[in-house]
Amino acid sequence: MITQRLKLLATEVFRLYLDQMFSVEVAQALREQGNDVVRASEADYGRADDQQILEKAILENRILVTLEEHFGDWVILRLADIQGLFVLK
């Protein structure tokens, strides 16, 4: 069952919103795989705080991808409204 889900994920196209710390090269590699990717810096959110980044991802119905282990204050941010969240280490 897990193997089947992983195969589906490998072929699925994602709408991603990358936090500020992701490079153009990472975004381009994800786009080349067929994903719909927006970087915070490309959307004039290069200096935005965590709340603004999250709101933008919610507004655009995108999965937020961040490298920050402690992204914002999880207690206050509207995580229930977001399409998804990947925190990479």
N, C-alpha and C positions, 0 to 999 in steps of 0.2 A: 504494500500500500504506500509506504513512504517513497519507494523507488518510483512508483507511478506518479506521485505528486511532484517529485523532483524533475521528472521528465516533462511534466506539464509546465512547471515553472521555467524550465529552460527554453520553452517555445513561446511563453507568454510575453506580451509587450507591456511594459510598465510606463506609467506617467510618473516621472521622478522629479523631485525638486531637491537639488544638491545644495547643502549649506556652503558658506563662504570659503571654507578651506579646501574645497575640491578644485583641482586644476582643470584647465581647458582640455588637457589630454584625457583625463578620466571621463569627462562629459562626452568627448568625441568617441571614445571607445564604447561607451554605453549606447550612443546614437548609432554607431556602426552595427550594433547588435539588434537594431530596430526599435530601441526604446525612445520614448518621447521625453527628452531631458531638458530641464531649465536649470541653470546655475544661478544662485542668489546674486552673484556679481553681474551676470548678464541682465538681470531684471532690476538693476539699480538698487539692490538690497545688500550690496557689498559691506556696508557698515551697519546693517540692521541688527537689532537685538533679537534674542531668541523668540520673544513674543511676536515680533513682526515677521520673522521667518516662518513661524508656525502658522500665523494668520494667512500669509501668502499661499502656503501649501494647502491649507483648508479651502481658501477661496478658489484655487485652481484645481481642486480635487486631485491632488498629487500625493504620492508617497514621499515623505521627507526622509532624506538620507543625511546623516551627520556623523562626524568623527568625535563629537563631544560626548564623553561618557556621562557627564552631568548636564546635559542640555537643559538649560533653563531650570525652573523650579517645577518639577513634575507635579507637585500638588496643586499649583495654580493654573498651569497651562491647560488648554482645552483639548486634551488628547483624545477624548471620546469623539470629537468631531473630525478627526483626521483620517484620511484614507488608509494610512499605514505609516510606520516609523521604523527605519533601520538605523541602529546606532552601531557603527563600526569601530573596532579597536585596532 
